[in-house]
Amino acid sequence: MAKPLALLNIDLHHGYLFYDFLLPFVLVILSYSIIYLLTGSIFLSFLGAAFLHLNLFLYSFNRNPSPQFNFIFWLLLFLFWLRFLKKPTLFYAIAMGVSFGLLFHIYTYYWTFYVVFFAIFLFLNFVLKRPLPHKKYLLAFYTALIISIPYFFFWIKSMSLPYYAETLARIGMIDTHFPSGRKIVMWGCIILLLLYASYKKRILSVGSRPILLLSGVLASMIAVNQHIITGKNLQFSSHYWMLSVFCFIFAFAYLLNLWLNKIKIRYLKIVLLILISGYVFYRPVVYINAVVERKAVTYSEVEIEQQRYAPVFAWLNKNTLLDEVVYADGGLSTLIPIYTANNVFAGGSLHFMPDGEIYDRYLLNNYWEDFDEEKLRNSQTLRGAYYITKYNHDLSKNKIRKLFFLPPEKYIEIPEEKINDFLELARNMKEKNFEQQLKKYKVDYFIWDKKVNNSWPIEELTFLQFLYEVNDMVIYKVK
């Protein structure tokens, strides 16, 4: 979500400098270092880092903390692993273990990818009967295991919850064995063909770095399709896209360097590098031109309207206790956890909670709204990530069918009976007293936006005690 400028409580010289410059700079340096370790070429390293950060993922790395901050640790593990292959010291073994262990706390898709990555790499070395510093690899894995203990502790505790399965489904876990990640598999196959062609031409020899790159490409294709075996697919294959592309680019840069060293025609090298450079820097030039033409940062009407929330957030930060619960409309509820230390009565569906309570809170939070089928179909609470993920996964099946000239299937995002059940639940709730239902849950403060929610019958809610009013918004204490 784009944050309104006036609401940002960040020092210009520290917050913006850190997030808008230092973190992207660290990412670029890490990518450059990895490619340089693979190629030994300053120019190719610069070109590869520019392609990844100024072209392919120019916009993606603007998002913090994920992937802008999270991806640093993914790259660190790759970098330390390359260093370890060159010089298998205790320092690099422990550094690998620390980076790997931290990934368990940072992002599910990153550590699952590296589990597959390590497994393939060790298996290939075993098959090829190559010597490995087994004890130091074990040290790295033990270090990662120790650091990841809190993650597994809370994971096991979470699994014991009676509504664990409901929650996983709500955040996008679907049961399927159908393959996914078409783009990742396609580009992975292309890189595999290039690796094979380079080997057949005797440009590439079997070694620790080629095996590492081969393992990374295979891990990308396997991790995105692990559900073929497990039957459990968590959200979209796009979560593996970025790390897969980085593996592909690292492998391609390595091969490109080998081929360029093989080419004896100097002018051909120059032409190839000019063509690649032109493609790399095309997107940044387009982006800069767009910024120059726009000349100034613009804000949407919604963002401009949200400026009036700032005094409310300031009051909450000054006058409420940590984690006290605020009842507010959807717009305010989305921003309150960002700009204050408070919780909200209803704030989405990505929590360990039974589906029934999620629906109950959502309906109470919209008690005076009219519900119809169209509104419910667009409701994130009702749809959750499950129906979005399942529907998109079903649509991907049609793309596979198209490849085999089969007619597409028709899919429905949300079953009709689900809509009808929810409408019935809403009708039943409106027949009951609002105060009695609300007090089933913890609520400390109640915020009424006069401008947006002028239909709320506040005068009938006698359990509210007036505290503060600003910009057509009134804050009450729940008695």
Residue pairs with C-beta under 8 A, 6 or more apart in sequence:
1 334
1 338
2 299
2 300
2 303
3 338
4 299
4 303
4 304
4 306
4 307
4 309
4 310
5 299
6 307
6 310
7 306
7 307
7 309
7 310
7 313
7 335
7 339
8 15
9 339
10 16
19 64
19 68
23 64
23 68
23 69
23 72
24 53
24 61
24 68
26 72
27 53
27 61
27 68
27 71
27 72
27 75
28 49
28 53
30 72
30 75
30 76
30 79
31 48
31 49
31 52
31 53
31 75
31 246
32 45
32 46
32 48
32 49
33 45
33 79
34 75
34 78
34 79
34 82
34 250
35 44
35 45
35 48
35 49
35 249
35 250
35 253
36 42
36 45
37 79
37 82
37 83
37 86
38 82
38 209
38 213
38 250
38 253
38 254
38 257
39 45
39 253
39 254
39 256
39 257
40 257
41 257
43 273
44 253
44 256
44 257
44 260
45 253
47 273
47 276
47 277
47 280
48 249
48 250
48 253
50 280
50 281
51 249
51 279
51 280
52 245
52 246
52 249
53 61
54 280
54 281
54 283
54 284
55 279
55 280
55 281
55 282
55 283
55 284
56 245
56 249
57 242
57 245
58 283
58 284
58 287
60 67
60 242
61 67
61 68
61 71
62 68
66 107
67 242
70 106
70 107
70 110
71 242
71 243
73 99
73 102
73 103
73 106
73 110
74 103
74 107
74 110
74 114
74 243
74 246
75 246
76 95
76 99
77 96
77 99
77 100
77 103
77 114
78 246
78 250
80 92
80 95
80 96
80 99
81 96
81 212
82 209
82 212
83 92
83 95
84 92
84 93
84 95
84 96
84 136
84 140
85 208
85 209
85 212
88 133
88 136
90 136
90 139
93 133
93 136
93 137
93 139
93 140
93 143
94 139
94 140
94 143
96 140
96 143
96 144
97 139
97 140
97 141
97 142
97 143
97 144
97 147
98 143
98 144
98 147
100 111
100 114
100 140
100 141
100 143
100 144
100 147
101 143
101 144
101 145
101 146
101 147
101 148
102 147
103 110
103 111
103 114
104 111
104 144
104 147
104 148
104 151
104 152
105 147
105 148
105 150
105 151
108 234
109 223
109 239
109 240
109 243
110 243
111 148
112 223
112 226
113 219
113 220
113 223
113 240
113 243
114 219
116 219
116 222
116 223
116 226
117 215
117 216
117 219
117 223
118 141
120 215
120 218
120 219
120 222
121 211
121 212
121 215
122 132
122 137
124 211
124 214
124 215
125 132
125 211
128 206
128 211
130 208
130 211
158 164
158 352
161 167
161 352
162 354
163 352
163 353
163 354
163 355
164 352
166 354
166 355
167 351
167 352
167 353
168 234
169 384
169 386
170 349
170 350
170 355
170 358
170 384
170 385
170 386
171 234
171 235
171 349
171 350
171 384
171 385
171 386
172 234
172 235
172 236
172 384
172 385
172 386
172 388
172 389
173 232
173 233
173 234
173 235
173 386
173 389
174 232
174 233
174 386
174 389
174 390
174 393
175 231
175 232
175 233
176 227
176 231
176 233
176 393
177 227
177 228
177 229
177 231
178 228
178 393
178 396
178 397
179 185
179 225
179 228
179 400
180 224
180 225
180 227
180 233
180 237
180 393
180 396
181 221
181 224
181 225
181 237
181 240
181 241
181 244
182 396
182 399
182 400
183 241
184 220
184 221
184 224
184 237
184 240
184 241
184 244
185 221
185 224
185 225
187 244
187 245
187 248
188 217
188 218
188 220
188 221
188 244
188 248
189 221
191 217
191 248
191 251
191 252
192 214
192 217
192 218
194 251
194 252
194 255
195 204
195 210
195 213
195 214
195 217
195 251
195 255
198 204
198 255
198 258
198 259
199 205
199 206
203 255
203 258
203 259
203 262
204 210
204 255
204 258
209 254
210 254
213 247
213 250
213 251
213 254
214 251
216 247
216 250
216 251
217 247
217 248
217 251
219 247
220 240
220 243
220 244
220 247
220 248
221 244
223 240
224 237
224 240
224 244
227 233
233 389
233 393
235 385
235 389
236 389
236 392
260 269
260 272
263 269
306 331
306 335
308 471
308 472
308 473
309 332
309 335
309 339
309 471
309 473
311 470
311 471
312 332
312 447
312 470
312 471
312 473
312 475
313 335
313 336
313 339
313 340
315 468
315 470
315 475
316 326
316 336
316 340
316 342
316 445
316 475
317 339
317 340
317 341
319 467
319 468
320 326
320 340
320 341
320 342
320 444
320 445
322 341
323 341
323 342
323 343
324 342
324 343
324 444
324 445
325 342
325 343
325 344
325 345
325 441
325 442
325 443
325 444
325 445
326 332
326 333
326 336
326 340
326 342
326 343
326 344
326 345
326 443
326 444
326 445
326 446
326 447
327 344
327 345
327 365
327 438
327 443
327 445
327 446
327 447
327 478
328 336
328 344
328 345
328 446
328 447
328 449
329 365
329 447
329 449
329 452
329 453
330 365
330 366
331 449
331 452
332 447
332 449
333 344
333 345
333 346
333 347
333 365
334 347
336 342
336 344
337 343
337 344
337 347
342 445
345 361
345 364
345 365
345 441
345 443
346 361
346 362
346 364
346 365
346 381
348 380
348 381
349 358
349 380
349 381
349 384
349 385
350 385
351 358
358 381
359 381
359 382
359 422
359 425
360 429
360 437
360 440
361 441
362 379
362 381
362 382
363 425
363 426
363 429
364 429
364 434
364 437
364 438
367 429
367 430
367 434
368 453
368 455
368 456
368 457
369 375
371 422
371 423
371 426
372 423
373 419
373 423
376 382
376 414
376 419
376 422
376 423
377 383
377 413
377 414
377 419
382 414
382 418
382 419
382 422
383 413
383 414
387 413
387 414
388 413
391 411
391 412
391 413
394 409
394 411
395 411
397 409
398 408
398 409
398 411
401 407
401 408
401 409
402 408
429 437
434 461
435 461
435 463
439 463
443 478
444 477
444 478
445 467
445 475
445 476
445 477
445 478
446 461
446 464
446 475
446 476
446 477
446 478
447 473
447 474
447 475
447 476
448 456
448 458
448 473
448 474
448 476
449 472
449 473
450 472
450 473
450 474
451 472
451 473
458 464
458 474
463 478
463 479
464 476
464 477
464 478
464 479
465 476
465 477
465 478
465 479
466 474
466 476
467 475
467 476
467 477
468 474
468 475
469 475
